[in-house]
């Protein structure tokens, strides 16, 4: 009975790892219940286990050629019995982990902005009158989607804090937090921050984040031969 439980967990854990990879790369809006996460983990286990099984069969074929011994894993019972030796179990765990990472990256890549998968999904949503997805789990995840310096203004109550946006919390975290730096240096750039490119408003807390248009400042910096930091 104990080994049967371990075998069940071993078969299920690739899907959980795959889901962890997807959430880590694409973000998580935190709206799924524990039951929904379990079902999603089971669904992700299928492609991961298929890829793992193909690699195990190829390994078995190679061993049969070299040593004349073939692993008996053509049935679930046979595969379960094959995993009983510790070295076989460890080999399965390593292969399934690598396959989980591969499947997770492949699935996530098709949900990113500009991917074929997302374009096809948005086409189907358009056919049923739904708005297109932008490739982010939440609006919050898309705030800092580039690597360049971005000056923002964080409005809390009647006060605005300006600075360079350094990082933000992920979409799966309950609290929405942002770190801004170089707040004292922004005063020298006031004349070049007259335009606003976008505004993020958190309706529940009443907080607002203003994203300033950096075009004028970047042009001024290039004319002076330096980069605003």
Helices and strands as residue ranges (DSSP letters): H 2-26, H 34-67, H 76-82, H 86-109, H 116-127, G 140-142, E 151-156, E 159-168, E 178-181, G 183-192, E 196-202, E 207-212, H 215-224
